[in-house]
């Protein structure tokens, strides 16, 4: 599945860019990829490919990861402001 790889790949690419600003930019891209993944999960549930229990577990993981990415973005921004 392509989508599962884009989130960590975006984070890695941002970190390899060498600047905090680029890292933040790619964290936002990763967060967007996560939103796309959640949309695909919703579609999977609505079309019967994913059952309610599995969807709930995956949705919870997506929400937790989104919050973690948001906290990392905030920390990176705060660091950028200190420079």
ChimeraX attribute file (.defattr): number of C-alpha atoms within 10 A of each C-alpha:
attribute: neighborCount
match mode: 1-to-1
recipient: residues
	/A:1	5
	/A:2	6
	/A:3	12
	/A:4	11
	/A:5	10
	/A:6	17
	/A:7	20
	/A:8	14
	/A:9	13
	/A:10	20
	/A:11	20
	/A:12	15
	/A:13	14
	/A:14	22
	/A:15	17
	/A:16	11
	/A:17	12
	/A:18	10
	/A:19	12
	/A:20	16
	/A:21	15
	/A:22	15
	/A:23	22
	/A:24	22
	/A:25	16
	/A:26	22
	/A:27	25
	/A:28	19
	/A:29	17
	/A:30	22
	/A:31	23
	/A:32	15
	/A:33	19
	/A:34	21
	/A:35	15
	/A:36	13
	/A:37	19
	/A:38	18
	/A:39	13
	/A:40	13
	/A:41	20
	/A:42	17
	/A:43	13
	/A:44	14
	/A:45	17
	/A:46	12
	/A:47	10
	/A:48	10
	/A:49	12
	/A:50	16
	/A:51	12
	/A:52	12
	/A:53	10
	/A:54	12
	/A:55	17
	/A:56	15
	/A:57	10
	/A:58	16
	/A:59	17
	/A:60	12
	/A:61	13
	/A:62	18
	/A:63	14
	/A:64	12
	/A:65	14
	/A:66	17
	/A:67	13
	/A:68	13
	/A:69	19
	/A:70	15
	/A:71	12
	/A:72	14
	/A:73	20
	/A:74	13
	/A:75	13
	/A:76	17
	/A:77	15
	/A:78	11
	/A:79	11
	/A:80	13
	/A:81	8
	/A:82	7
	/A:83	5
